Amino acid sequence: MLTERQELILKTIINDFTQTHDPVGSKTVMNQLPIKVSSATIRNEMAILEDKGLIEKTHLSSGRVPSSEGYRYYLDNLVEPLQISSSVYKKIINQLDQPFHQVNDIVQEAVKILSDLTNYTAFAEGPENSDLTITGFRIVPLFSRQIMAILGTSDGDVHDQVYNLPNNIHGDDIERAVRMINDELVGKTLDQVTPGFLKKTLGKKLKAAHVSELIDLVEDVISDAASEQMYVDGQINLLNNISLSDVSNLRSLYEMIEHNDLMSRLLDREQNSKSDRYPVRVSLGSELSNDLLKDYSLLTAEYSVGTHGKGIIALLGPDNMPYSQVIGLLEYFRNELSKKLLDYYGRFK
């Protein structure tokens, strides 16, 4: 552990560096410290911090910048989330105060707000949906052998997917199957409608020539409705943290972010891997498993929607971001998102 004075100096260096992005010298620290300390003493303390690996030189100047270990110490022991400003508060409230018609719309708007406020890339996983009940199932003809399967759930959401029908399935068969599916599935929760349940109930009633294709179709739509949805906004902001020498990595980074399963696993792992002092978890690039993220930090926060489950919101930004501000924003935002979703679900009681 550091002494109180060393902690003050480290905190001052980090706060100044996140604002200016320039190495911080002893005179700058002396002018910003809340206590009176000589420049010589500060230089000695900075030398100790450097020996401990918490700050480092980037070139021949006398200034120092925080190291990954310095940021980790700061995040674990010193960071103090800031309260959001009234202008940010009003923007969040105004943009969430809309007549949303689906949970997806609320969560998608949430990541847009977060990205706009921070100029970082924002992510969100929607709350788990396994306890929702099925309210209806429809199939709509599109072109030739193409159809759209539509599933309604008790939270007012509509889930749809497009399929190409095999040649041995005809319109009359589909209509009979839809009536049968509604008779068997409406009122059931999504987690009750397992592949085994579908084969046991529908397999006995649908024609053998068609049963496997139709069961696969229904199973696919229900699996999509029950899965945690991933939402992303602000991918263009990745350019803000890319140097000319790293442009070749940008395509790979974009592909990783657009890969929903990969990002979902990353968010879940980072959210559950630490027990920070605050509900917002911070993972530095050096702690992340993917080398593409070495110059970034990932902030994750869990939000709860009562009996409707939990979700995750996250921000991916530069490792020298103003953590106290961003942590304060994410802490407030997760609570507002929870309130908005609880209000939405309350309409269906």
C-alpha positions as MATLAB code, in Angstrom:
seq = 'MLTERQELILKTIINDFTQTHDPVGSKTVMNQLPIKVSSATIRNEMAILEDKGLIEKTHLSSGRVPSSEGYRYYLDNLVEPLQISSSVYKKIINQLDQPFHQVNDIVQEAVKILSDLTNYTAFAEGPENSDLTITGFRIVPLFSRQIMAILGTSDGDVHDQVYNLPNNIHGDDIERAVRMINDELVGKTLDQVTPGFLKKTLGKKLKAAHVSELIDLVEDVISDAASEQMYVDGQINLLNNISLSDVSNLRSLYEMIEHNDLMSRLLDREQNSKSDRYPVRVSLGSELSNDLLKDYSLLTAEYSVGTHGKGIIALLGPDNMPYSQVIGLLEYFRNELSKKLLDYYGRFK';
ca = [
       0.000    0.000    0.000;
       1.007    3.605   -0.531;
       1.201    6.404    1.994;
      -1.564    8.996    1.976;
       0.733   11.508    0.277;
       1.789    9.037   -2.399;
      -1.867    8.254   -3.077;
      -2.634   11.969   -3.434;
       0.230   12.374   -5.904;
      -0.820    9.332   -7.943;
      -4.423   10.535   -8.005;
      -3.311   14.009   -9.109;
      -1.154   12.591  -11.907;
      -4.012   10.430  -13.189;
      -6.598   13.217  -13.008;
      -4.316   15.635  -14.868;
      -3.258   13.090  -17.480;
      -6.853   12.115  -18.325;
      -7.622   15.775  -19.041;
      -4.471   16.828  -20.919;
      -3.027   13.500  -22.185;
       0.396   15.043  -21.547;
       3.087   13.720  -19.156;
       2.731   15.277  -15.709;
       5.690   16.967  -14.006;
       6.393   17.662  -10.341;
       5.528   21.367  -10.600;
       2.096   20.544  -12.029;
       1.514   18.105   -9.169;
       2.671   20.664   -6.584;
       0.220   23.276   -7.904;
      -2.723   20.860   -7.828;
      -2.138   19.006   -4.556;
      -4.562   19.887   -1.746;
      -1.618   19.868    0.684;
       1.553   21.987    0.710;
       4.574   19.941   -0.354;
       7.875   21.052   -1.861;
       8.755   20.229   -5.435;
      11.768   18.194   -4.240;
       9.572   16.061   -1.983;
       7.156   15.467   -4.828;
      10.019   14.381   -7.094;
      11.158   11.900   -4.448;
       7.639   10.510   -4.047;
       7.243   10.267   -7.827;
      10.503    8.297   -7.945;
       9.031    5.851   -5.425;
       5.826    5.549   -7.459;
       7.931    4.856  -10.529;
       9.934    2.194   -8.689;
       6.660    0.544   -7.694;
       5.609    0.489  -11.367;
       2.621    2.813  -10.884;
       3.885    5.644  -13.109;
       6.384    5.665  -15.958;
       8.307    7.846  -18.369;
       7.300    7.904  -22.011;
      10.360    9.789  -23.280;
      13.190   11.967  -21.995;
      11.001   14.666  -20.421;
      10.698   14.827  -16.644;
       6.953   14.186  -16.758;
       5.298   10.885  -15.902;
       2.174    9.030  -17.060;
       0.177    6.365  -15.218;
       0.985    2.736  -15.956;
      -1.610   -0.051  -16.127;
      -0.666   -0.956  -12.550;
      -1.161    2.680  -11.546;
      -4.610    2.778  -13.066;
      -5.477   -0.507  -11.344;
      -4.402    0.839   -7.960;
      -6.377    4.021   -8.579;
      -9.517    2.110   -9.585;
      -9.275   -0.281   -6.642;
      -8.490    2.306   -3.970;
      -8.840    5.944   -4.981;
     -11.467    6.625   -7.655;
     -14.533    8.582   -6.545;
     -17.494    8.564   -8.960;
     -18.712   12.054   -9.781;
     -22.356   13.062   -9.755;
     -23.649   13.755  -13.252;
     -24.414   17.335  -14.238;
     -27.957   18.686  -14.510;
     -27.610   18.979  -18.311;
     -26.657   15.292  -18.630;
     -29.469   14.350  -16.249;
     -32.015   16.234  -18.384;
     -30.742   14.665  -21.595;
     -31.051   11.136  -20.210;
     -34.543   11.745  -18.812;
     -35.794   13.420  -22.007;
     -34.488   10.712  -24.327;
     -35.841    7.867  -22.187;
     -39.194    9.612  -21.806;
     -40.666    8.280  -25.047;
     -43.643    6.017  -25.844;
     -41.572    2.899  -26.466;
     -43.461   -0.101  -27.845;
     -40.909   -2.853  -27.190;
     -38.206   -3.665  -24.662;
     -35.748   -3.843  -27.552;
     -36.467   -0.207  -28.411;
     -35.720    0.934  -24.851;
     -32.413   -0.911  -24.607;
     -31.349    0.202  -28.090;
     -32.082    3.826  -27.194;
     -30.112    3.373  -23.967;
     -26.906    2.394  -25.776;
     -27.356    5.309  -28.185;
     -27.654    7.759  -25.276;
     -24.557    6.329  -23.578;
     -22.521    6.486  -26.766;
     -23.631   10.050  -27.514;
     -22.796   11.229  -23.985;
     -19.321    9.686  -23.853;
     -18.160    9.397  -27.482;
     -17.298    5.787  -26.678;
     -18.717    2.509  -27.985;
     -21.702    1.383  -25.910;
     -23.152   -2.106  -25.441;
     -26.158   -3.565  -23.690;
     -27.597   -7.006  -23.125;
     -31.342   -7.047  -22.714;
     -32.845   -8.698  -19.622;
     -33.370  -12.464  -19.649;
     -36.689  -13.472  -21.135;
     -37.162  -17.120  -20.130;
     -40.163  -16.400  -17.846;
     -42.154  -14.583  -20.530;
     -45.237  -16.342  -21.832;
     -46.172  -16.834  -25.463;
     -49.200  -14.804  -26.555;
     -49.431  -15.820  -30.203;
     -47.725  -17.327  -33.226;
     -48.227  -16.405  -36.888;
     -46.701  -17.176  -40.252;
     -46.886  -14.572  -43.024;
     -46.154  -15.471  -46.692;
     -43.535  -13.252  -48.353;
     -42.147  -14.334  -51.737;
     -42.464  -17.687  -53.438;
     -41.358  -20.239  -50.793;
     -40.330  -17.563  -48.286;
     -42.260  -16.875  -45.054;
     -41.914  -14.801  -41.895;
     -42.553  -16.534  -38.559;
     -43.803  -14.119  -35.882;
     -43.924  -14.841  -32.140;
     -45.633  -12.529  -29.629;
     -44.664  -12.533  -25.938;
     -46.280  -11.237  -22.759;
     -44.013   -8.176  -22.534;
     -45.476   -6.805  -25.772;
     -42.439   -7.720  -27.859;
     -42.698   -9.288  -31.293;
     -39.967  -11.624  -32.531;
     -39.750  -12.519  -36.195;
     -37.505  -14.471  -38.529;
     -37.585  -15.181  -42.265;
     -37.379  -18.752  -43.580;
     -37.375  -20.593  -46.902;
     -39.927  -23.410  -46.929;
     -39.048  -26.890  -48.217;
     -40.963  -27.863  -51.385;
     -42.952  -30.560  -49.579;
     -44.714  -28.079  -47.275;
     -47.760  -26.239  -48.659;
     -49.917  -23.315  -47.527;
     -52.789  -25.440  -46.171;
     -50.329  -27.457  -44.097;
     -48.882  -24.265  -42.671;
     -52.291  -22.889  -41.660;
     -53.210  -26.108  -39.855;
     -49.822  -26.159  -38.158;
     -50.154  -22.554  -36.962;
     -53.555  -23.277  -35.384;
     -52.151  -26.344  -33.697;
     -49.046  -24.491  -32.490;
     -51.175  -21.740  -30.948;
     -53.378  -24.294  -29.212;
     -50.340  -25.932  -27.649;
     -47.990  -23.007  -26.972;
     -50.021  -19.918  -26.025;
     -49.764  -19.369  -22.270;
     -46.572  -21.405  -21.939;
     -43.359  -19.706  -20.764;
     -40.403  -19.631  -23.139;
     -38.346  -21.929  -20.920;
     -41.190  -24.496  -20.884;
     -41.130  -24.846  -24.657;
     -38.065  -27.054  -24.936;
     -37.144  -29.114  -28.027;
     -38.384  -32.179  -26.163;
     -41.727  -30.519  -25.426;
     -42.162  -29.540  -29.091;
     -41.438  -33.054  -30.333;
     -43.760  -34.581  -27.761;
     -46.734  -32.268  -28.392;
     -46.462  -31.221  -32.041;
     -44.780  -34.380  -33.264;
     -47.912  -36.412  -32.529;
     -50.296  -34.059  -34.333;
     -48.445  -32.780  -37.404;
     -47.919  -34.878  -40.520;
     -44.750  -36.905  -40.383;
     -43.487  -35.468  -43.688;
     -43.565  -31.959  -42.290;
     -43.036  -32.287  -38.571;
     -39.256  -31.965  -38.347;
     -39.090  -28.822  -40.519;
     -41.914  -27.086  -38.649;
     -40.581  -28.031  -35.225;
     -37.153  -26.702  -36.195;
     -38.772  -23.453  -37.319;
     -40.732  -22.971  -34.082;
     -37.737  -23.963  -31.969;
     -35.566  -21.400  -33.768;
     -38.016  -18.515  -33.221;
     -38.492  -19.362  -29.533;
     -34.755  -19.715  -28.968;
     -34.234  -16.252  -30.443;
     -36.973  -14.756  -28.247;
     -35.512  -16.323  -25.088;
     -31.902  -15.381  -25.773;
     -30.265  -12.273  -24.355;
     -30.187   -9.671  -27.111;
     -26.993   -7.671  -27.690;
     -27.172   -4.022  -28.724;
     -24.258   -1.851  -29.888;
     -23.912    1.835  -30.752;
     -21.028    4.199  -31.476;
     -18.729    1.814  -33.330;
     -17.326    4.810  -35.227;
     -15.941    6.120  -31.928;
     -13.300    3.385  -32.056;
     -11.483    5.634  -34.514;
     -10.894    8.124  -31.705;
      -8.520    5.692  -30.025;
      -6.679    4.327  -33.056;
      -3.277    5.651  -34.146;
      -2.194    5.506  -37.783;
       0.056    2.544  -36.998;
      -2.914    0.572  -35.639;
      -5.321    1.129  -38.527;
      -4.730   -2.420  -39.750;
      -6.256   -3.722  -36.516;
      -9.432   -1.678  -36.898;
     -11.140   -4.169  -39.207;
     -10.489   -6.999  -36.752;
     -11.770   -4.864  -33.883;
     -14.952   -4.038  -35.780;
     -15.521   -7.705  -36.589;
     -15.075   -8.657  -32.942;
     -17.563   -6.036  -31.751;
     -20.137   -7.081  -34.360;
     -19.820  -10.715  -33.223;
     -22.658  -10.776  -30.678;
     -21.814  -14.111  -29.058;
     -18.184  -13.124  -28.568;
     -19.046   -9.754  -27.021;
     -21.736  -11.296  -24.837;
     -19.240  -13.773  -23.385;
     -16.727  -10.970  -22.834;
     -19.245   -8.750  -21.016;
     -20.495  -11.613  -18.854;
     -16.968  -12.709  -17.941;
     -15.760   -9.225  -17.033;
     -18.923   -8.351  -15.093;
     -18.616  -11.481  -12.969;
     -14.827  -11.584  -12.575;
     -14.278   -8.756  -10.076;
     -15.715   -7.389   -6.853;
     -14.884   -3.695   -7.171;
     -15.946   -1.110   -4.610;
     -18.664    0.095   -6.941;
     -21.333   -1.653   -9.042;
     -19.459   -0.518  -12.158;
     -16.675   -2.945  -13.046;
     -13.596   -1.648  -14.869;
     -11.335   -3.975  -16.864;
      -8.177   -2.438  -18.283;
      -6.930   -3.479  -21.705;
      -3.948   -5.262  -20.166;
      -6.420   -7.423  -18.198;
      -8.576   -8.370  -21.179;
      -7.893  -11.587  -23.044;
      -7.955  -10.042  -26.528;
      -4.851   -8.153  -27.656;
      -7.012   -5.932  -29.890;
      -8.285   -4.278  -26.694;
      -4.878   -3.568  -25.135;
      -5.313    0.224  -25.397;
      -8.906    0.232  -24.184;
     -10.863   -0.119  -20.978;
     -14.166   -1.952  -20.645;
     -16.675   -0.729  -18.061;
     -19.635   -2.990  -17.254;
     -22.620   -2.560  -14.949;
     -25.495   -4.879  -14.206;
     -29.054   -3.577  -14.149;
     -32.000   -5.384  -12.613;
     -35.608   -5.498  -13.812;
     -37.012   -7.376  -10.804;
     -38.638  -10.677  -11.724;
     -38.000   -9.982  -15.413;
     -34.300  -10.648  -15.024;
     -31.024   -8.761  -15.288;
     -29.009   -7.243  -18.096;
     -25.637   -5.585  -18.622;
     -24.678   -2.178  -19.977;
     -21.086   -1.434  -20.954;
     -18.722    1.132  -22.423;
     -15.526    0.510  -24.386;
     -13.204    3.510  -24.458;
      -9.559    4.575  -24.144;
      -7.595    3.387  -21.130;
      -6.914    7.015  -20.145;
     -10.590    7.968  -19.892;
     -11.837   10.160  -16.994;
     -12.918    7.224  -14.847;
     -14.588    9.179  -12.053;
     -16.946   10.844  -14.539;
     -17.679    7.746  -16.624;
     -18.194    5.492  -13.590;
     -20.580    8.066  -12.094;
     -22.517    8.230  -15.368;
     -22.797    4.454  -15.750;
     -23.814    4.059  -12.095;
     -26.655    6.558  -12.532;
     -27.664    5.271  -15.950;
     -28.110    1.655  -14.899;
     -30.639    2.770  -12.284;
     -32.573    4.904  -14.782;
     -32.669    2.038  -17.294;
     -34.003   -0.294  -14.596;
     -36.759    2.202  -13.729;
     -37.753    2.658  -17.371;
     -37.959   -1.078  -18.017;
     -39.920   -1.700  -14.801;
     -42.396    0.997  -15.852;
     -42.692   -0.655  -19.266;
     -43.291   -4.142  -17.858;
     -45.839   -2.666  -15.445;
     -48.109   -1.922  -18.392;
     -48.672   -5.643  -18.946;
     -49.793   -6.587  -15.441;
];
